[in-house]
């Protein structure tokens, strides 16, 4: 069963990422289901996920925006993002 605190934190993380757009497709990375393998360790403050964009994030702007967005969350200390 899914831990309610973990479910809430995942929802919070996705909400923080929702304003970020895939520049190639012009839509939210969350509504495009581009955020994959979202894993959290609330005790350690760790979050990791994969972002699959329609075209490569050559300047790293999307990755930087994702990193900044999830770091706004109180419990996040350690962020690992893989761009696919």
Secondary structure, 3 states (H helix, E strand, C coil): CCCHHHHHHHHHHHHHHCCCEECCCCEECCCCCCEEEEEEECCCCEEEEEECCCCCCCCCHHHHHHHHHHHCCCCCCEEEEEEC
